[in-house]
Amino acid sequence: MDPVNRTPQSRSFFSGYTRLCKGLALVLVAGHALLQLFPFTVSYLALIPTRTIPFAWNLVTSGYMEQTLPGVIISVVGLLFIGKFLEPLWGSREFFRFIVVVNFLISICIFVTAIALYYITTEESYLYTPVSGFHGILAGFLVGIKQLMPDHELSLFFLLKIRAKWIPTLIATVSVAVSFFVPESASYLPTVLFGFYMGWLYLRYFQTKPETGLKGDPSDEFSFSSFFPQFLRPILDPVASLFDKMLCGKRLHKLSESSSLVLKGNPLPGSDPIDASRRSNTCPPLWPVTENGEQEHWSRGWQMRELMLLLLMGRRKVLPMEMLQKLFRK
């Protein structure tokens, strides 16, 4: 290929990063430089369970402090490239909210886990080991990619192709396996695992969809058991549903109420889940089907449903022409 033709592609590969991602990358670099120039700041900025009670701010600052050079390089590169994809889809405000909320939840989980492990094992190292790093947020980003493009194939090391929905499972499995052979990497494992779970918890129940005002993603394709192989799901689904009711019972109730369109207290015709399931078995699909027989991820039915919600809630008076053309195109 002509070098002249490769130049725009290479420029687009190394450009297009958002201001927010650049600013957060600068924060990560500055945090690493601060720890290297003034090592005593680790005691105040990293998460050390014995210091969290007087210095509660380390629940926030620890996620942005990288103690090693490889760690800051991986975090900056991952933030720039993954954020380049996620931020335009989520919006800058929601992208930033995801980072702040998930980072804080990860820190809370690590603090509680360290205290529990100390009481179980009486090992003081759990109380005095500084924990920090952005890798928990990167793990949460991978869950976001699973949600948005689950069937997209990614190339790993130019040899193995894997669907995006299995990337979090693969990374978690590799992290657990490596921790058995490299003891030093075990300190990163809780942050990575809690990053996956807290990222999924936020996207599943709390992320606000600006188009409809609804929260969360109740689809079966994004359930907790979807992170595991098919043969394990019958075992995991009852356990996951139990924890859902314990931790997010009110959220599940709201989602179930919002699963059908309601007008003046009465559901709109055809919006009942049972009727929808019955029609799906008796009527042909209203949206395109791929060569493999799989329906498109973003179906026209769901698009029409969201537009109807916008009209009912008064957020739109008229449907844009481009939306109508997209919905009724041949």
N, C-alpha and C positions, 0 to 999 in steps of 0.2 A: 504493500500500500504506500502511496505517495506520502512523504513526511508532511507535506503541506496539508493533506487531508486529515492527518492524525492530530494536528495542532488544536483544532476546536474541541475534539473529544478529550484531549489531555487537559485543556483549560477547564472544561466543564467538570472534569473529575476532581480538580483541585480548587474549584471555585463554587460559589453558590451557597456558602455556609451563612447561616443567619447571624444576626447581631447577638441574639441571646446565647447561641452556642459558642460564639467567639468570646463573649464576656465570661461565660462559665468556664471555658477552657483557660482563660487568663487567670481566673480565680484558682483553678487547680494548680497551675504553674506557680503562681505567687504563694500558694499555701505550701507547696513542696519546697520552694526556696526559703520560706520562713523557717520551716522545720530544720533545714540544713544549716542555715546561718545561726539560728538560735535554738539549739536542741532542747533547752529546758521548756520551750513552749509546747512540747508534746504532752506534758503533764496537764496542760490547760485546754488544749484544743482537741486532742484525741480522746476517745471514749475509754476511760479507766473507771470501772465500776465503783471503786472506793472513793473516787473524787467526784462522782456524778452528783451526789447529794449537795455538796456545797457549790460545785461548778456545773450546774444543770445545763449550761449552754453547750457543753460538749456533746449533748444528744443531737444538736444541730450541726455544729462545726466539724464533727468527726467524719462525716460523709464527704467533705471537700478537702480533706488533708491526706495527701499521699506521702507515705514515708520513704518509698523507694523510687529510684529513677525509672525502672521498667514499669512500675505501677502508674506513674504519672503519664508516661508515653501511651500506654494502652488506654488509659482513661480519656486522655485528650483526643486520641484518634477515634475511639469508639463514640465519644460524645459528638464529634464533628460529623462523622459519616452517618451514624444512626439518627442524630438529630436533624440532619439535612433531609431525611425522609419523613420522620414523625412530626416535626413541628409544623410544616405546612398543612398536614392533615388534621392535627389536633388544634392548631392555633397556638400562638405564643403564650397566651395566658394559661391555657390548659396544660401545655407542655411544662411550663415553669411550676404550676401547681402540682403536677405529677411528681416532679423531682423533689420538691419540698416535702410533700406529704409522705411519699414512699421512703425518703431518706430518714425522716423522723420516726416512722413506724419501724424501720429496720433497726434503728438505734435503741428503741424501746425493747424490741425483742431480744437484741443482743444483751442488753443490761439485765433483763429478767433471766435469760438463759444462764448468764455468768453467775448470778447470785444462786440460782437453783443448783448448778453444777458444783458450786463451792460447798453448799450444804450437803450435797450427796457424797462428794468425794473428799471434802476438807482440803482440797488443793488450793493454796493461796494464789497460785499463778492465775487462776481465773479472775481474781479480783484486781490484780496489778498489771496485767498485760494490756498495753495500749492497743486499741483496735480503731482503725480508720481506713478510709479509702472510698472511692467512687464506684467500685466494681459491683456493689449491690444495686445501684441505679442502672448500670449497664445491663444487669440481669433483668431488671424490670423492663428496660427498653426491648429486650428480646421477646418478652411476653407481648408487648405491644405490636411487634412485627407479626407474631403468631396470630394475633387477633385480626389485623388488617389484611394480611396476605397469606393465609394459611397454606394454600396449595401452590404457592410460587416456589419453584425449584432454585436452590442456591448451590453453587459449586464450592466445595471445601478443598483447599489445596489443589485445585484444578484436577482432582482425581475423583472425588466422591460427590455425587449429587444427592441432595436431601431436601425435602420440603420444609418450608419455613416453620410449619407448625411443630416440627420435631426438634428444632434448634434448642429451645430451652431444656427439653428432656435430655438431649445429647450433652449439653454443657454441664448440666447438673450431675449426670452420671460420670462424666470424665472427672469433674471436680472431686466427687466422692472417692473415685478410684485412685486418683493421684494423691489424695490425703493419706492413704494407707502406706504409700511408698515414699512420699516426701513429707516428713513430719512438719517441716516449716510451712508448708502450704495449708496445713490444717487450720491455721488462724484465719484464713480467708474463707473457709468453707461456710461458717454460719452466715456471714454477710451475703454470700452468693445465694444460698438457699432461701434465706429470708427475703432477699431481693426478688427472687422469682415469685414467692408466695404473696408478698405484699403488693408487688406490681399487679399480679392477677386479681387480688382482692379489691384493689382500687378500681381497676378497669371493669371488673365484674359487677360491682355494686354502687360505685360512687362517682365515676366519671360522667359529667354532664354532656349530653349531646345538644349542641347549640341549635340544631335544626328543629328539634322537637321539644326540647326542655326536659326530656326524660333522662333518667340516670341508669347507668350500668349496661351490661350486655348479657341478657338472660338466655342466649342461644345455647343449644346443646353442644355445638361445635366448640364452645369456649368454656365448657364445664371443667371442674377440677380433674375429673377422670380422663379428660381428653389429653392430658399430659402423659398418660400411661398407655401401654399396649392394650389392645382390645380385650385380651383374655383376663386382664386384671380389673376391668371396669365394673363387672357385676359385683365384685367384692368391695370396690372403692365407693361406688355410688351411694349405698346406704350410709356408710360412714360420713361421706362428704355432705349428704343431705342433713345428717344429724348436726354436724358442726355449723352448717348454714343456718339451721333453725336456732341454734344456741347463740351464734355470734351476730347474725344478720336477719333475725326473724322479722323485724319490722320492714326491713328493706325488701325481703322476699314478698311480704304481703302487699307492699306498694307496687312491686313489679307485677304481681298477679292481677292487681286491680287495673293496672295500665295496659295489660296484655290484650284487652278488648276495648274498642272505641265506644265511648259513652256519650249520649246526647240527651240532656235533661233527665239524667238518672237511668235511662234505658239504653242498652247496648244497640249499636247500629246493626241492621240486618246483615248477617254473614260474618260479623266480627267475633262471634263466639268460637273459642278454640275447638270445641267438639265439632261444630259445623264446618270449620275450616279444615279439620283433619278428614272429615267425611268427604268433602268436596275434592280434597287433594287425591283421594283414592278413586274417585269416579270421573273426574274431569281432566282433560288434557292440560298440560302446563301452559301458562300464559306468557312465559318468558323463554328465551332461546335455550336450547340444549346443545351441549358440545358433542363432538364426535364420540367421546367415551360415554355418552349418556348422562353426564353430570350437568346439573343445572348451574347457571351462572351464580357466583357468590352473591352479587348484589342483584336480587330479583326485582322485577318491576312491581310485583305485589307489595314488597316492603317499601319501595319508593312511593307508590301510591298511598300506602298507609301513612307514611310520614307526612306527605303533603296534605292528606285529610286532617291529620292532627293539627298541622299549622293553621289550616282554615278554621277548624273548630275553636282553637285557642285564640283566634284573632290576630295571629302573628303575620298572616298574609291575607291581603284582600283579593289579590289576583295572582294566578299562577303564571310565572314567567314562561314566555314562548319556548325558550330552550328546554325547559323541563317537560313541557307537553310534547315537544318533538322527540325527546329522549324516551319518554314513556310509551309513545304510540308509534315509534319507528318500526318499520317492517324488518 
